[in-house]
């Protein structure tokens, strides 16, 4: 997949699906994650965050990156490298 969408399960932050998504090399779209990681993924650099309670926000971001595959691929590559470097 070029884009993987994930949403944090209730009462959990950063489940395995999050890290599997980064390891796939796809662009990761995920809802905001509040976690005590010292190095968090940065919006627009390693990941694209969306508001899980705002369908318009989600669809706008999904459409934006589907229409800009080079930009999506660059963020995906940086996200993949970030995950391998800091969460292996």
Beta strands, then each sheet from edge to edge (+ up, - down):
strand 1: 3-6
strand 2: 27-31
strand 3: 48-50
sheet 1: 1+ 2+ 3+
end
